[in-house]
Amino acid sequence: MLLNQSSGNSSQVCNYDGINCLDKHNLIAPETKVLQPWRTHGLFCRCHPSCTEHDIRVVGKEMYYDDGTHRTVMIKLMTLPTQRYRRQVVRQIIDVVVSFGGILGLFTGASILSLVEFAYFFTVRFALNWTDNEHYNADDSQSSDIEDDRIVQVQRH
């Protein structure tokens, strides 16, 4: 799979000169800070690196000339060739909230709704119960004064 391959694209697949140009600009095995090397300004290579570029580390190479028409090349590799993949992770605040909610739900059975209910129970409901108790106590003391007057009046007769 090659980058930016569309029917109207005039970019070519890299040949040897194109790969040398990409290597000169450190785009075949770029540093980790360059995340999208094909958008680098000032890049004058006329081809794009492929998505399946192999990462080969050569230990040594030898060439033998068998005769005038044949040549033998021996390449020694430390490890088998591997493909290099890179992933760019972009986190936003909603991703952090979702991850936190998932962890809470998995390990404690809690959810965002239960956290809101917990906050509601210890703030709003506590305040409402406290004010209702004050009004009830105030109403209760007024009614007890009236009942005391009635009791006193009944005992006088």
C-alpha positions as CSV (number, residue, x, y, z in Angstrom):
1,M,0.0,0.0,0.0
2,L,1.5,3.3,-1.0
3,L,0.6,6.8,0.3
4,N,-1.6,9.1,-1.5
5,Q,-2.5,6.8,-4.4
6,S,-5.5,8.1,-6.3
7,S,-6.5,8.0,-9.9
8,G,-5.7,11.7,-10.5
9,N,-2.4,11.7,-8.6
10,S,0.7,12.4,-10.6
11,S,3.1,11.2,-7.8
12,Q,5.2,8.3,-8.6
13,V,6.3,5.3,-6.6
14,C,9.9,5.7,-5.4
15,N,12.7,4.3,-7.5
16,Y,16.3,4.1,-6.3
17,D,16.8,7.9,-6.7
18,G,13.6,8.7,-4.9
19,I,14.5,6.4,-2.0
20,N,17.9,8.1,-1.8
21,C,16.2,11.4,-1.6
22,L,13.9,10.2,1.1
23,D,16.8,8.8,3.0
24,K,18.7,12.0,2.7
25,H,15.8,13.8,4.3
26,N,15.5,11.1,7.0
27,L,12.0,10.1,5.9
28,I,12.5,6.3,5.6
29,A,13.2,5.8,9.3
30,P,12.3,9.3,10.7
31,E,12.8,10.4,14.2
32,T,9.9,10.0,16.5
33,K,9.2,13.7,16.7
34,V,8.4,13.9,13.0
35,L,4.9,12.5,12.9
36,Q,3.8,13.3,9.3
37,P,7.0,13.6,7.3
38,W,5.2,13.9,3.9
39,R,3.8,17.3,5.1
40,T,7.3,18.6,5.8
41,H,7.8,22.0,4.1
42,G,10.8,22.2,1.8
43,L,10.6,18.5,0.8
44,F,11.7,18.2,-2.8
45,C,11.4,14.5,-3.3
46,R,8.9,13.7,-6.1
47,C,7.7,10.4,-4.5
48,H,6.2,9.4,-1.1
49,P,7.5,6.7,1.3
50,S,5.4,3.5,1.3
51,C,3.3,2.5,4.2
52,T,5.1,-0.8,4.4
53,E,8.7,0.4,4.5
54,H,10.9,-2.4,5.9
55,D,13.3,-1.6,8.7
56,I,16.5,-3.5,7.9
57,R,19.7,-3.2,9.9
58,V,22.7,-4.5,7.9
59,V,25.6,-5.8,9.8
60,G,27.9,-6.5,6.8
61,K,27.9,-7.1,3.1
62,E,30.2,-8.8,0.8
63,M,30.3,-8.9,-3.0
64,Y,32.0,-11.6,-5.1
65,Y,32.6,-11.3,-8.8
66,D,32.2,-14.8,-10.2
67,D,32.9,-13.9,-13.7
68,G,32.3,-10.9,-16.0
69,T,28.5,-11.6,-16.3
70,H,27.6,-12.7,-12.7
71,R,28.0,-11.1,-9.3
72,T,27.2,-12.6,-5.9
73,V,26.1,-10.3,-3.1
74,M,25.9,-11.6,0.5
75,I,24.1,-9.4,3.0
76,K,24.3,-10.2,6.8
77,L,21.4,-9.2,8.9
78,M,21.4,-9.1,12.7
79,T,17.7,-9.8,12.9
80,L,15.0,-10.5,10.4
81,P,13.5,-7.5,8.6
82,T,10.6,-5.8,10.5
83,Q,8.0,-3.3,9.5
84,R,7.8,-0.1,11.4
85,Y,4.5,1.2,12.5
86,R,3.8,4.4,14.4
87,R,0.6,5.5,16.1
88,Q,-0.2,9.0,17.1
89,V,-2.6,9.2,20.1
90,V,-4.4,12.5,20.6
91,R,-6.3,12.8,23.9
92,Q,-9.0,15.3,24.7
93,I,-10.7,16.0,28.0
94,I,-13.7,13.9,27.0
95,D,-11.4,10.9,26.4
96,V,-10.1,11.2,30.0
97,V,-13.6,11.4,31.4
98,V,-14.7,8.3,29.4
99,S,-11.7,6.4,30.5
100,F,-12.2,7.4,34.2
101,G,-15.8,6.4,34.0
102,G,-15.0,3.1,32.5
103,I,-12.5,2.3,35.2
104,L,-14.9,3.3,37.9
105,G,-17.6,1.2,36.4
106,L,-15.4,-1.8,36.0
107,F,-13.8,-1.9,39.4
108,T,-16.4,-0.3,41.7
109,G,-19.7,-0.6,39.8
110,A,-20.0,3.2,39.9
111,S,-21.1,5.5,37.1
112,I,-21.2,9.2,36.4
113,L,-24.9,9.2,37.5
114,S,-24.1,7.5,40.8
115,L,-21.4,10.2,41.4
116,V,-23.9,12.9,40.7
117,E,-26.4,11.3,43.1
118,F,-23.7,11.0,45.7
119,A,-22.9,14.7,45.5
120,Y,-26.7,15.5,45.4
121,F,-27.3,13.4,48.6
122,F,-24.6,15.2,50.6
123,T,-25.3,18.8,49.4
124,V,-28.7,19.6,48.0
125,R,-30.7,17.0,49.9
126,F,-28.9,17.7,53.1
127,A,-29.6,21.4,52.8
128,L,-33.3,20.8,52.0
129,N,-33.7,18.4,54.9
130,W,-32.1,20.8,57.3
131,T,-34.3,23.7,56.2
132,D,-37.4,21.5,56.3
133,N,-36.5,20.4,59.9
134,E,-36.1,24.1,61.0
135,H,-39.5,24.9,59.5
136,Y,-41.1,21.8,61.1
137,N,-39.5,22.7,64.5
138,A,-40.8,26.3,64.2
139,D,-44.3,25.1,63.2
140,D,-44.2,22.5,66.0
141,S,-43.3,25.0,68.7
142,Q,-46.1,27.4,67.5
143,S,-48.7,24.5,67.5
144,S,-47.5,23.3,70.9
145,D,-48.1,26.8,72.3
146,I,-51.7,26.8,71.0
147,E,-52.3,23.3,72.4
148,D,-50.9,24.4,75.8
149,D,-53.4,27.3,75.8
150,R,-56.2,25.0,75.0
151,I,-55.2,22.5,77.7
152,V,-55.0,25.3,80.2
153,Q,-58.4,26.6,79.1
154,V,-60.0,23.2,79.4
155,Q,-58.6,22.8,82.9
156,R,-60.0,26.2,84.0
157,H,-63.6,25.3,83.2
